[in-house]
Amino acid sequence: MELIQMESNRTGRYRDARLEVDFHAHAVLVDGAPVHLTPLEFALLAQLARNAGEIVSRDTLMLTVWGYGPEIHSRTMDVHLRRLRLKLGSYGRQVETVFGLGYRLQPCKIPMALSHAAGA
């Protein structure tokens, strides 16, 4: 079984076995199908994709996506994360909440067809 390697964001894109994010074109594909995101949803996904596999703090996301400092307490990120996960479909499970620390996009290493065959 061949695993698709995660592509570096130095190329202007993020890609794993199921997700492709083109940072310049603001385009997202999941399993080859386009996903239409609002500008804020895209900015949120892009920030997570640029740091794939790493925990990104809530404060960092609030500052980089919305421009809010840590003194601002808002539920807007929770709403946008919920909508983003829904729009990503089954791939939305890769966007993890790390309680008390932040959020992480966990790169998918197995294409969808193989993950279904393996019972994942």
WORABEL-V252069 format. One record per residue. RES is the residue in three letters. OMEGA is omega in whole degrees, -180 to 180 (none if undefined). D_CENTER is the distance of its C-alpha to the mean C-alpha in whole Angstrom. Layout:
res->[RES/RES]
omega->[OMEGA/OMEGA]
d_center->[D_CENTER/D_CENTER]
This chain:
res->[MET/GLU/LEU/ILE/GLN/MET/GLU/SER/ASN/ARG/THR/GLY/ARG/TYR/ARG/ASP/ALA/ARG/LEU/GLU/VAL/ASP/PHE/HIS/ALA/HIS/ALA/VAL/LEU/VAL/ASP/GLY/ALA/PRO/VAL/HIS/LEU/THR/PRO/LEU/GLU/PHE/ALA/LEU/LEU/ALA/GLN/LEU/ALA/ARG/ASN/ALA/GLY/GLU/ILE/VAL/SER/ARG/ASP/THR/LEU/MET/LEU/THR/VAL/TRP/GLY/TYR/GLY/PRO/GLU/ILE/HIS/SER/ARG/THR/MET/ASP/VAL/HIS/LEU/ARG/ARG/LEU/ARG/LEU/LYS/LEU/GLY/SER/TYR/GLY/ARG/GLN/VAL/GLU/THR/VAL/PHE/GLY/LEU/GLY/TYR/ARG/LEU/GLN/PRO/CYS/LYS/ILE/PRO/MET/ALA/LEU/SER/HIS/ALA/ALA/GLY/ALA]
omega->[-179/178/177/-179/177/180/-179/178/175/180/-179/179/172/176/170/-174/-176/-174/172/179/176/-175/-178/-178/-176/-179/-180/174/172/-177/177/-179/180/177/-178/-178/172/178/179/176/178/-180/178/179/-179/179/178/-179/178/-180/-176/180/-179/176/176/-175/177/179/179/179/180/-179/-174/-178/-175/-177/180/175/-177/180/180/177/-175/177/-176/-180/179/179/-179/177/179/179/178/179/179/-178/178/178/-178/177/-180/177/-180/177/-173/169/177/-170/177/-177/-178/-175/-179/169/-179/-178/177/-176/-177/177/-175/-179/180/-179/177/180/-180/179/-179/none]
d_center->[25/23/19/17/16/13/14/14/13/17/17/15/12/10/11/11/13/11/8/10/9/12/12/16/16/13/13/10/11/11/14/15/15/14/12/14/12/14/14/12/9/9/10/7/4/7/8/5/5/9/9/8/10/11/12/11/14/14/17/15/12/15/17/15/13/16/19/20/22/22/25/23/22/20/19/17/13/14/15/12/9/12/12/8/8/12/11/9/12/12/9/8/10/7/6/9/11/14/17/19/16/13/9/8/5/8/9/11/14/16/16/16/20/21/19/21/24/23/23/19]
